[in-house]
């Protein structure tokens, strides 16, 4: 990959207030959004990750990119229109909370609707890992982090680890990122 052609954005990390704010709806998809999507793909792939939301790069707009296996895309103003009642627990991490990996309960399947980077209506039915990625990224657009979805004891452990990391003291519990 030619790194000189890449535009890498700064990924905001835990403690940055932008991660706790609800992103705003995009009223009109413009050329700047297409450039942002391209830059977000470059950043996500370089990290590497499988999803990246606007707030994670300091953009408080309802937009995220994703890439799982051989599928990828972008959503603007995404909304979950269907969700399975069945859930499962699997390890989850985050580019904005590097080094932490914890079990999070999510719906097995979701359908997400919104716009693509050209402003066209899109709908994606997802199961398993892709459904998890969609739910995780939409949480980011609402100012919710995956550690907020942990049982209280694990949430306290994660926050303790994050405090120790901030002080330069921590060994991380596990490594990984969604």
Buried (B, 14 or more C-beta within 10 A) or exposed (E): EEEEEBEBBEBBBBEBEBBBEEBEEBEEBEEEBBEBBBBBBBBBBBBEBBBBBBBBBEBBBBBBBBBBEEEEBBBBBBEBEEBBEEEBEEEBBBBBBBBBBBEBEBBBBBBBBBBBBEEEEBEBEBEEBBBBBBBBBBBBBEBBBBBEBBEEEBBEBBEEBBEEBEEEEBEBBEEBBB
